[in-house]
Amino acid sequence: MESKRVFIVEDDDLVRETLRAMIEDDGRTVEDFATGEEFIESYQPGGDTCLLADVNLPGMNGVDLLRQLNESGNSLPTIIISGNAKVPMAVEAMKAGATNVVEKPISSAELIANVEHALGLSRSVTRKTKEQRTNVAKIATLTARQKQILQMVVAGERSKNIAADLGISQRTVEQHRAVIMKKTGAKSVPALTKVALGATEDTSEG
């Protein structure tokens, strides 16, 4: 089972150590870094994780770090912290996908509440990603013809109309539908629709 990890990217040693202590006291595993570049170099996706990043970092700032994670396809819930969370910066951070922007000094209660919220988002993304992979694997077992019929069924087409459109018998369509239901494990058309849509949906938050 993956552990719950909190990553901290903060160039001020004292602030970084203080944040780490507060989070570890709450029973979380913490990995900390002084720069965004160090974090990117060592980051391995997986498990319930979140990121706490200072906006004013040497080199890559906190918002740029968040953008780079997003561009690389890593939906890592991120809390941006700042000594002065001015409105333009906060808006920029939220547009980049930050779960929240908080000002220093941050109390232990506020920090833990933000971390728990971010970890909850991470759990949700992890669950949806697993469900999507399962659905993709189910769809992959279908033949090209079955995938074609699946899309028509999901679109609400009746077997009679599907047969006419494809130039095959209604009986053949019904046989394909039965196989599709069996391969996907769906017991109804709504359940089948959920599998089909779940194989293509975006699992990122925000």
BAFI-3210 file (N, C-alpha, C; in Angstrom, 3 decimals, decimal comma, padded with zeros to 6 digits):
// residues 206
n [1|2|3|4|5|6|7|8|9|10|11|12|13|14|15|16|17|18|19|20|21|22|23|24|25|26|27|28|29|30|31|32|33|34|35|36|37|38|39|40|41|42|43|44|45|46|47|48|49|50|51|52|53|54|55|56|57|58|59|60|61|62|63|64|65|66|67|68|69|70|71|72|73|74|75|76|77|78|79|80|81|82|83|84|85|86|87|88|89|90|91|92|93|94|95|96|97|98|99|100|101|102|103|104|105|106|107|108|109|110|111|112|113|114|115|116|117|118|119|120|121|122|123|124|125|126|127|128|129|130|131|132|133|134|135|136|137|138|139|140|141|142|143|144|145|146|147|148|149|150|151|152|153|154|155|156|157|158|159|160|161|162|163|164|165|166|167|168|169|170|171|172|173|174|175|176|177|178|179|180|181|182|183|184|185|186|187|188|189|190|191|192|193|194|195|196|197|198|199|200|201|202|203|204|205|206]
n.u [000,845|000,560|002,175|001,085|002,300|003,887|005,177|007,539|008,567|010,721|012,830|013,823|015,498|014,713|011,936|011,187|011,929|010,229|007,680|007,873|008,102|005,577|003,868|004,833|004,327|001,658|001,506|002,276|004,305|007,156|008,906|011,440|012,583|014,882|014,685|012,681|013,711|015,247|013,241|011,714|013,601|013,803|011,234|008,776|005,843|002,886|000,789|-000,914|-000,442|000,779|001,729|003,556|004,424|006,605|005,938|007,903|010,665|014,157|015,329|013,207|009,964|007,233|004,704|005,460|006,605|004,363|002,999|004,772|004,563|001,901|002,036|003,554|001,813|001,268|-000,941|-000,716|-001,904|-001,519|-000,390|000,112|002,369|003,008|004,777|003,445|000,548|-000,573|-003,382|-003,181|-001,085|-002,175|-004,412|-003,142|-001,832|-004,015|-005,227|-003,296|-003,769|-003,535|-004,500|-004,964|-004,034|-001,945|-000,986|002,118|002,815|001,790|-000,603|-000,477|-002,897|-004,235|-002,453|-002,470|-005,150|-005,265|-003,446|-004,708|-006,996|-005,835|-004,636|-006,916|-007,971|-005,977|-006,356|-008,818|-008,217|-006,420|-008,109|-009,957|-008,231|-007,424|-009,885|-010,341|-008,257|-009,016|-011,418|-010,483|-008,977|-011,004|-012,439|-010,486|-010,557|-012,470|-013,503|-012,883|-015,338|-017,103|-016,468|-017,361|-020,116|-020,598|-020,230|-022,406|-024,525|-024,207|-024,755|-027,417|-028,696|-030,956|-030,980|-032,081|-031,778|-029,019|-028,248|-029,233|-027,740|-025,156|-025,344|-025,798|-027,317|-030,030|-029,942|-027,234|-026,221|-027,385|-026,064|-023,454|-023,831|-024,408|-021,976|-020,362|-021,456|-020,800|-017,958|-017,310|-018,476|-020,778|-024,132|-026,268|-027,473|-027,002|-024,914|-023,027|-022,601|-021,361|-018,934|-017,853|-017,675|-016,106|-013,678|-012,536|-012,633|-011,361|-009,134|-008,016|-008,063|-010,014]
n.v [-001,207|002,210|004,924|007,920|010,812|013,957|016,538|019,082|022,153|024,539|027,275|028,531|027,498|027,364|027,808|025,653|023,463|023,902|023,632|020,989|019,668|020,206|018,821|016,197|015,679|015,258|012,778|012,290|011,334|013,060|014,689|016,871|019,777|022,221|023,615|023,957|022,642|020,581|019,048|018,238|016,641|014,417|013,493|010,951|009,781|008,531|006,861|008,408|011,660|015,039|018,446|021,069|024,192|026,982|030,174|031,973|030,967|030,218|030,307|028,205|029,220|028,701|028,603|028,172|025,690|024,163|024,405|023,026|020,450|019,898|020,029|017,813|015,855|015,105|015,020|016,491|017,436|020,714|023,046|026,401|028,506|031,708|034,666|036,935|036,912|038,233|039,383|039,168|037,251|035,109|034,525|033,760|031,470|029,825|029,547|028,033|025,691|025,276|023,967|025,572|028,827|030,011|032,221|033,017|033,762|030,365|028,646|025,607|024,204|025,270|024,551|021,708|021,224|022,106|020,355|017,889|018,223|018,416|015,883|014,361|015,024|013,883|011,167|010,817|011,293|009,185|006,976|007,362|007,166|004,481|003,259|004,144|002,884|000,235|000,204|000,874|-001,398|-003,295|-002,421|-002,808|-005,516|-005,932|-006,535|-004,785|-004,427|-004,871|-002,714|-000,688|-001,180|-000,910|001,876|002,807|001,721|003,012|005,545|005,419|004,017|001,648|-001,946|-002,770|-000,511|-000,236|-002,539|-002,013|000,252|-000,801|-002,827|-005,496|-008,430|-008,171|-010,092|-010,732|-008,361|-008,434|-010,637|-009,712|-007,653|-009,107|-010,384|-008,158|-007,122|-009,217|-009,275|-006,773|-006,868|-005,569|-005,152|-003,865|-001,386|001,299|000,737|-000,204|002,070|003,647|002,309|002,685|005,511|005,953|004,994|006,921|009,360|012,430|012,309|014,191|016,764|019,748]
n.w [000,000|-000,868|000,745|002,475|001,279|001,680|-000,163|000,204|-001,039|-000,471|-000,046|002,214|004,951|007,717|007,642|006,030|007,638|009,795|008,662|007,881|010,362|011,530|009,809|009,928|012,594|012,469|011,497|008,861|006,021|005,001|002,373|001,619|-000,260|-001,546|-003,880|-006,904|-009,078|-007,939|-006,819|-009,102|-010,363|-008,695|-008,293|-008,160|-009,398|-007,709|-005,323|-002,463|-002,565|-002,099|-002,818|-001,332|-002,002|-002,066|-003,414|-004,160|-005,240|-005,740|-009,071|-010,752|-010,044|-007,641|-008,993|-011,641|-011,303|-010,686|-013,115|-014,806|-013,819|-014,465|-017,268|-017,773|-017,284|-014,677|-012,172|-009,505|-006,490|-005,359|-002,977|-002,768|-001,146|000,337|001,299|000,914|-000,276|-002,802|-004,742|-007,738|-007,991|-006,583|-008,133|-010,489|-009,598|-008,916|-011,401|-012,584|-011,401|-008,652|-005,466|-003,332|-002,050|000,359|003,035|004,635|008,081|008,549|010,419|012,393|012,391|010,141|008,137|008,261|007,655|005,001|003,827|004,266|002,718|000,165|-000,040|-000,059|-002,550|-004,086|-003,532|-004,754|-007,465|-007,889|-007,533|-009,639|-011,791|-011,657|-012,117|-014,712|-016,112|-015,789|-017,216|-019,768|-020,299|-020,463|-022,742|-024,619|-025,097|-026,959|-030,368|-033,486|-034,797|-032,687|-031,035|-032,643|-032,694|-029,989|-029,590|-031,019|-029,623|-027,158|-028,020|-028,170|-030,162|-031,594|-031,931|-034,374|-036,003|-035,941|-037,262|-039,812|-040,509|-040,556|-042,347|-041,690|-040,164|-037,785|-035,840|-035,772|-034,753|-032,215|-031,179|-031,093|-029,237|-026,942|-026,481|-026,073|-023,693|-021,997|-022,091|-021,050|-018,611|-018,020|-016,933|-017,905|-020,281|-019,321|-017,528|-019,283|-020,778|-018,855|-018,572|-021,146|-021,346|-019,130|-019,908|-021,393|-020,107|-018,640|-015,998|-014,394|-011,873|-011,341]
ca.u [000,000|001,333|002,058|000,667|003,509|003,757|006,419|007,697|009,615|010,875|014,267|014,192|015,723|013,933|010,523|011,040|011,992|009,031|006,570|008,083|007,800|004,129|003,219|005,242|003,626|000,306|001,621|002,545|005,682|007,524|010,156|011,566|013,554|015,147|014,343|011,777|014,510|015,603|012,024|011,398|014,607|013,627|009,819|008,223|004,407|002,322|000,269|-001,634|000,605|000,482|002,910|003,491|005,519|006,703|005,828|009,162|011,798|015,252|015,159|011,799|009,114|006,213|003,672|006,084|006,763|003,040|002,726|005,593|003,961|000,692|002,429|004,115|000,726|001,208|-001,960|-000,301|-002,529|-000,461|-000,704|001,134|002,509|003,683|004,885|002,526|-000,314|-001,326|-004,447|-002,732|-000,318|-003,100|-005,216|-002,243|-001,605|-005,248|-005,399|-002,331|-004,277|-003,271|-005,690|-005,168|-002,892|-001,971|000,053|002,940|003,007|000,607|-000,753|-000,466|-004,258|-004,518|-001,581|-002,949|-006,431|-004,955|-002,786|-005,716|-007,836|-005,045|-004,482|-008,221|-008,029|-005,053|-007,019|-009,880|-007,570|-005,870|-009,237|-010,491|-007,233|-007,519|-011,136|-010,171|-007,399|-009,830|-012,359|-009,696|-008,615|-012,216|-012,726|-009,422|-010,854|-013,474|-013,038|-013,187|-016,785|-017,770|-016,266|-018,239|-021,475|-020,638|-020,427|-023,764|-025,413|-024,055|-025,403|-028,862|-029,242|-031,572|-030,327|-032,627|-031,156|-027,591|-028,145|-029,459|-026,603|-023,933|-025,579|-025,747|-028,623|-030,305|-029,493|-025,783|-026,034|-027,735|-024,989|-022,330|-024,183|-024,291|-020,539|-019,869|-021,891|-020,048|-016,554|-017,167|-019,054|-021,929|-025,404|-027,302|-026,942|-026,408|-023,630|-022,129|-022,275|-020,414|-017,639|-017,355|-017,286|-015,038|-012,411|-012,019|-012,757|-010,188|-009,102|-007,417|-008,985|-010,001]
ca.v [000,000|003,436|005,800|009,296|011,637|015,384|017,125|020,501|022,842|025,820|027,565|028,997|026,305|027,387|027,621|024,283|022,557|024,118|022,999|019,534|019,206|020,251|017,771|014,904|015,518|014,797|011,400|012,184|011,212|014,304|014,805|018,303|020,223|023,656|024,225|023,206|021,777|019,390|018,242|017,644|015,626|013,213|013,134|009,737|009,765|007,320|006,954|009,615|012,663|016,432|019,304|022,372|024,902|028,430|030,809|032,667|030,051|030,563|029,554|027,933|029,569|027,709|028,510|027,522|024,284|023,560|024,323|021,966|019,171|019,723|019,777|016,463|014,913|014,705|015,767|016,488|018,545|021,610|024,210|027,433|029,353|032,963|035,659|038,014|036,332|039,280|038,863|038,693|036,014|034,063|034,180|033,047|030,138|029,043|029,222|026,984|024,446|025,133|023,669|026,743|029,714|030,428|033,168|032,799|032,448|029,509|027,890|024,160|023,758|025,643|023,743|020,327|021,217|022,224|019,112|016,826|018,478|018,075|014,428|013,833|015,175|012,901|009,861|010,805|011,152|007,830|006,055|007,541|006,664|003,025|002,897|004,383|001,823|-000,980|000,343|000,816|-002,805|-003,996|-002,025|-003,369|-006,921|-005,968|-006,465|-003,501|-004,399|-004,736|-001,333|000,127|-001,393|-000,324|003,318|003,039|001,396|004,105|006,713|005,232|003,359|000,331|-003,012|-002,773|000,591|-000,545|-003,555|-001,341|001,142|-001,577|-003,802|-006,848|-008,817|-007,767|-011,208|-010,580|-007,233|-008,902|-011,533|-008,849|-006,948|-010,060|-010,577|-006,891|-007,071|-010,221|-008,870|-005,576|-007,124|-004,679|-005,863|-003,037|-000,365|002,388|000,274|-000,275|003,466|004,091|001,718|003,333|006,888|005,900|004,661|008,082|010,602|013,082|012,046|015,285|017,592|021,171]
ca.w [000,000|-000,972|001,912|002,218|001,298|001,421|-000,646|000,509|-001,786|000,235|-000,006|003,552|005,768|008,946|007,276|005,537|008,782|010,607|007,951|007,944|011,722|011,749|009,025|010,482|013,878|012,139|011,031|007,424|005,561|004,315|001,625|001,350|-001,260|-001,492|-005,175|-007,761|-009,948|-007,158|-006,689|-010,403|-010,661|-007,873|-008,128|-008,748|-009,129|-007,116|-003,969|-002,064|-002,361|-002,431|-002,840|-000,670|-002,662|-001,921|-004,724|-004,474|-005,151|-006,653|-010,317|-011,052|-008,907|-007,312|-010,024|-012,801|-010,936|-010,850|-014,553|-015,398|-013,421|-015,269|-018,658|-017,860|-017,036|-013,272|-011,437|-008,106|-005,763|-004,908|-002,148|-002,937|000,040|000,014|002,367|000,573|-001,319|-003,488|-005,591|-009,061|-007,852|-006,156|-009,314|-011,404|-009,026|-009,008|-012,816|-012,897|-010,821|-007,217|-004,670|-002,479|-001,860|001,769|003,408|005,824|008,705|008,528|011,670|012,236|012,061|008,760|007,286|008,234|006,942|003,575|003,408|004,237|001,544|-001,027|-000,079|-000,456|-004,006|-004,642|-003,447|-005,764|-008,774|-007,949|-007,714|-010,991|-012,735|-011,623|-012,776|-016,139|-016,652|-015,829|-018,328|-021,012|-020,497|-020,900|-024,128|-025,470|-025,421|-028,024|-031,753|-034,117|-035,042|-031,386|-030,590|-033,487|-032,193|-028,644|-029,723|-031,496|-028,500|-026,195|-028,615|-028,066|-031,351|-031,405|-032,697|-035,731|-036,736|-036,047|-038,321|-041,102|-040,771|-040,808|-043,410|-041,137|-039,630|-036,405|-035,003|-035,611|-033,836|-030,867|-030,745|-030,738|-028,000|-025,838|-026,240|-025,516|-022,292|-021,252|-021,996|-020,208|-017,295|-017,838|-016,846|-018,514|-021,186|-018,537|-016,995|-020,436|-021,096|-017,839|-018,922|-022,367|-021,028|-018,130|-020,564|-022,123|-019,364|-018,083|-014,569|-013,654|-011,122|-011,631]
c.u [000,876|001,110|001,571|001,901|003,187|005,124|006,423|008,829|009,685|012,366|014,741|014,290|014,832|012,451|010,278|011,018|010,752|007,822|006,671|007,685|006,297|003,423|003,582|004,561|002,205|000,329|001,856|004,030|006,012|008,850|010,301|012,730|013,704|014,764|013,385|012,523|014,891|014,404|011,710|012,336|014,355|012,190|009,424|006,743|003,969|001,849|-000,514|-000,604|000,083|001,772|002,610|004,683|005,456|006,630|007,144|010,360|012,912|015,132|013,687|010,927|007,997|005,150|004,228|006,289|005,445|002,699|003,515|005,040|002,737|001,030|002,996|003,065|000,605|000,223|-001,660|-000,942|-001,466|-000,989|000,433|001,174|003,330|003,729|003,936|001,661|-001,196|-002,308|-003,966|-001,971|-001,237|-003,943|-004,382|-002,029|-002,838|-005,520|-004,463|-002,735|-004,006|-004,558|-006,005|-003,893|-002,984|-000,785|000,830|002,697|001,701|000,556|-000,760|-001,837|-004,596|-003,706|-002,125|-004,278|-006,204|-004,332|-003,801|-006,638|-007,107|-004,864|-005,797|-008,410|-007,145|-005,675|-008,091|-009,302|-007,032|-006,971|-009,778|-009,531|-007,281|-008,770|-011,007|-009,336|-008,162|-010,787|-011,663|-009,342|-009,823|-012,523|-011,715|-009,684|-011,850|-012,822|-013,415|-014,696|-017,549|-017,619|-017,192|-019,687|-021,637|-020,932|-021,855|-024,798|-025,404|-024,741|-026,924|-029,510|-029,840|-030,894|-030,785|-031,957|-029,660|-027,374|-028,281|-028,268|-025,349|-024,105|-025,434|-027,115|-028,783|-029,831|-027,989|-025,469|-026,295|-026,651|-023,769|-022,603|-024,005|-022,827|-019,936|-020,216|-021,071|-018,599|-016,347|-017,714|-020,261|-023,226|-026,550|-026,648|-026,356|-025,032|-022,587|-021,675|-021,233|-019,014|-017,030|-016,877|-016,114|-013,682|-011,769|-012,018|-011,421|-010,212|-008,474|-008,477|-008,905|-010,528]
c.v [001,250|004,300|007,172|010,170|013,082|015,900|018,613|021,061|024,262|026,098|028,075|027,790|026,244|027,136|026,183|023,283|022,678|023,443|021,476|018,985|019,164|019,106|016,385|014,637|015,017|013,392|011,210|011,981|012,441|014,141|016,272|018,638|021,733|024,361|023,339|022,236|020,480|018,452|017,514|016,484|014,321|012,703|011,879|009,681|008,457|007,545|008,228|010,671|014,068|017,236|020,629|023,161|026,402|029,042|031,455|031,758|030,527|029,706|029,422|028,292|028,541|027,524|027,836|026,030|023,541|023,393|023,182|020,594|018,883|019,351|018,371|015,397|014,431|015,589|015,693|017,681|019,407|022,811|025,198|028,300|030,585|033,871|036,810|037,569|037,403|038,659|038,378|037,372|034,850|033,583|033,355|031,614|029,256|028,639|028,091|025,652|024,239|024,831|024,821|027,571|030,239|031,341|032,701|033,964|031,665|028,695|026,401|023,656|024,063|024,795|022,330|020,223|021,275|020,947|017,986|016,986|018,048|016,568|013,758|013,915|014,138|011,507|009,724|010,586|009,737|006,818|006,137|006,995|005,140|002,552|003,064|003,276|000,519|-000,941|000,262|-000,638|-003,612|-003,688|-002,651|-004,821|-007,045|-005,924|-005,096|-003,358|-004,202|-003,318|-000,389|000,035|-000,796|001,173|003,655|002,755|002,532|005,373|006,587|004,552|001,989|-000,683|-003,024|-001,700|000,353|-001,535|-002,912|-000,475|000,362|-002,625|-005,229|-007,170|-008,337|-008,853|-011,100|-009,443|-007,687|-009,828|-010,721|-008,125|-007,858|-010,279|-009,332|-006,789|-008,039|-009,781|-007,686|-005,776|-006,252|-005,491|-005,102|-002,029|000,816|001,997|000,204|001,128|003,998|003,564|002,450|004,756|006,914|005,572|005,846|009,364|011,118|012,886|013,153|016,120|019,035|021,482]
c.w [000,000|000,262|001,482|002,364|000,986|001,001|-000,306|-000,337|-001,232|000,402|001,363|004,478|007,005|008,661|006,829|006,686|009,667|009,975|008,038|009,305|011,975|011,023|009,553|011,818|013,664|011,539|009,552|007,151|004,728|003,576|001,269|000,421|-001,173|-002,787|-005,962|-008,653|-009,228|-007,041|-007,986|-010,710|-009,903|-007,805|-008,887|-008,401|-008,471|-005,692|-003,721|-001,691|-002,654|-002,293|-002,145|-001,202|-002,420|-003,317|-005,151|-004,235|-006,073|-007,915|-010,648|-009,851|-008,724|-008,373|-011,277|-012,550|-011,135|-012,324|-015,203|-015,048|-014,276|-016,708|-018,848|-017,539|-015,616|-012,507|-009,944|-007,394|-005,093|-004,137|-002,326|-001,682|-000,321|001,232|002,143|-000,600|-001,960|-004,479|-006,965|-008,989|-007,488|-007,339|-010,291|-010,914|-009,166|-010,461|-013,233|-012,269|-009,355|-006,467|-003,720|-002,453|-000,433|002,077|004,630|006,788|008,714|009,812|011,372|011,796|010,604|007,794|007,144|007,485|005,433|003,034|003,298|003,032|000,269|-001,161|-000,469|-001,962|-004,684|-004,631|-004,525|-007,161|-008,956|-008,220|-009,139|-012,035|-012,812|-012,351|-014,291|-016,773|-016,777|-017,015|-019,678|-021,335|-020,981|-022,367|-025,084|-025,849|-026,567|-029,407|-032,317|-034,350|-033,739|-030,828|-031,354|-032,990|-030,798|-028,719|-030,169|-030,412|-027,475|-026,706|-028,625|-029,250|-030,989|-032,313|-034,152|-036,581|-036,950|-037,192|-039,701|-041,477|-041,167|-041,901|-042,943|-040,540|-038,184|-035,438|-034,724|-034,637|-032,398|-030,318|-030,309|-029,414|-026,792|-025,460|-025,593|-024,034|-021,439|-021,035|-021,066|-018,800|-017,000|-017,859|-017,504|-019,445|-020,408|-017,972|-018,105|-020,837|-020,128|-018,125|-020,113|-022,088|-020,053|-018,718|-021,226|-021,313|-018,840|-016,578|-013,760|-012,964|-011,579|-013,001]
res [m|e|s|k|r|v|f|i|v|e|d|d|d|l|v|r|e|t|l|r|a|m|i|e|d|d|g|r|t|v|e|d|f|a|t|g|e|e|f|i|e|s|y|q|p|g|g|d|t|c|l|l|a|d|v|n|l|p|g|m|n|g|v|d|l|l|r|q|l|n|e|s|g|n|s|l|p|t|i|i|i|s|g|n|a|k|v|p|m|a|v|e|a|m|k|a|g|a|t|n|v|v|e|k|p|i|s|s|a|e|l|i|a|n|v|e|h|a|l|g|l|s|r|s|v|t|r|k|t|k|e|q|r|t|n|v|a|k|i|a|t|l|t|a|r|q|k|q|i|l|q|m|v|v|a|g|e|r|s|k|n|i|a|a|d|l|g|i|s|q|r|t|v|e|q|h|r|a|v|i|m|k|k|t|g|a|k|s|v|p|a|l|t|k|v|a|l|g|a|t|e|d|t|s|e|g]
***
